[in-house]
Amino acid sequence: MAPKILAETQAGHPRGQFPAEEQAQEFRDQGIPATVVQDLPGDRFLVIADEAEGQR
C-alpha cells in the first residue's frame, strides 16, 4: 500500500528539508504520526503518515 502523503516541499528549497521537517512536527503535535522522506525522481521532500508508528 502506498503511504499517505500529508504535505510536500521542493528539494531545491533554500532551507533544504527543514520546511518539511517543520510540517511533520506540526502533524505530530496534532497527534498524527508523520515522517519525512525524499522523493528523488520527483525532486521533493514528502511528509508521509508514519503508519508503523500509528500501529504501535
N, C-alpha and C positions, 0 to 999 in steps of 0.2 A: 504494500500500500504506500502510496506517495505521501510524504509529510505535508502537513497543513502549513502553508506559508502565511505568516501573520503580517510581515512587513518586508520591504526590500530597499536597499540603497545601492547606488552605483559604486563599484570597487574603485573607481577613479576619483572618489570624493577627496577633497583636500585633507580631511581628517581621517582618511582610511576607514577602518572598520568601526571606529568609535561611535558614529551615529547609530549603527546597527546594534552595537552593544548597549547603548543608552535606551534604544527602543525595546530591546529584550528585557532590560531591567524594569522598564515601565510595565511590561506584561507580567513579569514575576511579582512585582509589587501588587498587582491586581489578583494574584493567586493563579496566574496562568503560567505553567512551566514553559519556558522558552529558551532557545539556544541559537547561536549564530553559526552559520555555515557559509562557505564561499562557493558560489556557482561559477566555476572557471569558464565554461563555454559562454555563459551569459554575462560575464564580467560584472558580477554584482554580489553583494552580501545579502543573505536571506535570514530573516528571523523566522524560525520554524517552531511549531508546537513540539515540545520535548515529550513525546508520548510515553517513552520509557519512564521518565521521571513521574509522570502523572499516574502511572500504574503502580507505583511503589507504595 
